[in-house]
Amino acid sequence: MPEPDYARIAYEAYAANQPWHVSPDGTRGRAGLMPWEMLPQGLRDAWQVAIDAVLNALRPEDAY
């Protein structure tokens, strides 16, 4: 089974808990955050690096 996309999960959880969150139908509210698919690759990469750092801190045996 492939590993979950933790960066996307984290971003979507963050976006859903902001007052300007992305609604479930993909529309943006007041000053909304873009849906994951519309984020520039650099921002998606930044979320991935952040999630990797958190997971490596929680699972030091998996750190590289």
N, C-alpha and C positions, 0 to 999 in steps of 0.2 A: 504494500500500500504506500503511495507517495506521501511524503511529509506535508502537513498542512502549510498553506501560505501564511505564515505567522505575521509577516509584514503587512499584508493586506488585511488580515483579521484585526491587527492592532490599529491600523489607520481607520478602518471602518468603525471600530469601537470608539475611537477618539472623535471621529466626525459625528457619530450619532449622539454623543454626549456634549456637543457644543450648541450654543444657542443659535448658531447659523448652520446647523447640520444639513446634510443631504437627506432629503426625504426618501422613503422606501421606493417611490416610483422613479427615483433618479433625478428629480428636479432639485434645484438649489433654492434654499430659503434666503433670507436676508443676508447679504454678503457671504453666501454659502461656500462651503468647501467642495472642491471638485470630486466627483466619483473616482475611485481608484483607477479605472480604465483611462481616465482623462488626465491623470497626473503626468507631468513630464518624467521621463525615465530617471533623471537625476534625483528627483524627490522619492521615487519608488526605491531607488538604490539606497538613499539615505535612511529610509524606514527599515530596509533590510539590514543595513549595518547596525542600526540601533537595536533591532530585535536580536541579531546575532550576539551583540555585546551582552544583552540581558540574559539570553539563554546560556552563554558561556560562563557568566558569573554564577548562574544557578546550577550549572552542571560542569564544574571545573574539569572533570575527567574527559569531557568532550572538547575542551578548549584546544586550539591549535595555534 
